[in-house]
Amino acid sequence: MDDNGVASAARAIRPYLEQILGERAADTDKALAALLKQTRRITEELHSMLDADPATADFLAVVLADAPLYRPPDLQNDGGSRGGPFPEVWQGLPGDPGQIGADAYVCPHGDYTWYRRSIGVAVPQCPTHGTPLIKQDGGQ
């Protein structure tokens, strides 16, 4: 599931609800507003948690700078050469590697993403739910 896309659609549909739902629009709009506020709070908490340590703050900054793909540093076009507190974690090979291909696999519950860097690597299960990860459409 594309969490950013769903939240964007929820924000975008609000001006159209009366046209789409008629008299049910007000209740739906109120519920959407409450959920979007909660989503914003959760996003702020995640940002604060990741910003609390220099290593995770650096990782977050590099991933956010890769919008709209939001790939881990080692899968970005520069091969993860941005460094950071633990550059060996995501340091790529020297030079311009070009586009790095790795399929993204996601938990069906939406809380875990893993990138398969080589076809020979077995896809793991979600560490939270123990469920098989599903290949995400449009994976890099």
C-alpha positions, 0 to 999 in steps of 0.5 A, a space after each residue: 500500500 502506498 501510504 503517502 498516496 493514500 494520505 494525499 488522496 484523503 487530503 485531496 478528496 475533501 473539497 469534493 466530498 459534498 459533490 460525491 457523497 451529498 449529505 454524508 459528506 460532513 461526517 466523512 469530512 470530519 472523520 478524514 480530518 481526524 485521521 489526517 491529524 493523527 497521521 500528521 502526529 504519527 509522522 512528527 513522532 517518527 521524525 522526532 524519534 529518528 532525529 534523536 540520534 545523529 546516525 538515524 538523523 543522517 539516514 533520514 535526511 538522505 532518504 527524504 532528499 531522495 523524494 519521491 523514491 525515498 530509497 536507502 542511501 546505498 540504493 541512490 544514484 550516488 551509491 551512498 557516497 554522502 557518508 554520515 556517522 557510519 558511512 560503511 553502512 551505506 557506502 557504495 563503490 567509488 565512481 558513478 554507479 548509475 541507477 542501482 536496481 533493487 526490488 522493494 518488498 513490503 510487509 502487507 501490514 505496511 510497517 517494513 520495507 526490505 530491498 533485494 539487492 541480488 536475485 540470489 538473496 532469499 526474501 525474508 519475512 516481516 520481523 514484526 508480523 512473521 508474514 512473507 514480504 510482498 514485491 512492491 510494484 515499481 520497486 527500484 
